[in-house]
Amino acid sequence: MLEKWKAEKLQEKYLHLNDKSLKRFSFLDGPITANNPMGVHHAWGRTYKDIWQRFFNMQGFRQRFQNGFDCQGLWVEVEVEKELGIRNKKDIENLVPGDKKASIAKFVDLCKQRVTKYSTIQSEQSKRLAYFMDWDNSYYTMSDENNYMIWYFLKTCLKKGGFIKVKIMFHGVQDAKRQFLSMKC
């Protein structure tokens, strides 16, 4: 079935059906974490989201069919830590013996590699669900543009005195005593 859709360019026709429409519908796919293959709960979520976009596409609305991937955060780090047998932050800082900065850079790179691997797998799984998106223009939260905007937002909050320090315990996390800043702005 997938080969037939590809040969008939069904996805391209669907995505560009309303390119000239003056009516617009905006829907940005809230990203799933590109950390593992999709679970059934991801497939359900994607199906529900897809219903809205298909409905508005059939109603003649022009849309941007942009998929997204959450590439940052604790869950990606935890999986990389498991793969490497890391027990605490000191282990991360010693991935390159004697070079803390290079060690952290290596850890970040390993996290990015994991995201790249699983975003590819999730894209293929989504295509099998007939989830039609502009796969060549997916957004990644690890992009420089995204990170610059986050830092700008945090800087703005800091200038306004918008942080308080809190401690949060995470069940199942090796280094569970991670500290977070809570925003009140």
Steps between C-alpha positions, in 0.01 A plus 500: 500500500781742588669438166175567317451830686858595417462413131177702479657789697199492729676675789627787283151549352348503848757744644456745211126462447419848631819695426300779332228522765448828687361309799767393744513253785804493724594186687844429635561141595609494863814293476553155641839432652731342244640260754364155416272346239142625528272329746132437441417817698704702248310340213169589667610860553621535145175354369291747700712792379483373143118497511495878556738572218317268260166657591623852430682386186173352369330830585740683266732661757862564416736357762858444593550128560803525723600212720715555807737312724577572864874446515593632839453415855531249768360197321752511216780546753378211717500260206852603396613462861354147507679410175833621640451361851522848650404526867546873571612834358865430578487206258377737227777747582758222458394359161819655366743444789640825636290725275168601654403731211572236234316243711185711513527572127529126434192429715300768317611353166391151609160641598468665157597175329226318691244762399605478135470121505156493664354796309572302182337189645196697622462669161486161328253369759282807450502457123372147549207651693425713191590809700564740213746773593770702328766265632788690339417807710448355846608721786739385771513659843880458497532748214705814557197721426296326768781515755567869437133580559497297823810683627346833404183412692697386805715815489183711489354314798826535693502877442146515640598294807289211382674196646489307823719200576320170563610139541308226324547128548451274196415136557732268310762761417856409598594852615160584650610809693485732199423862566272706281409861476130566513371797304248738643499746209 
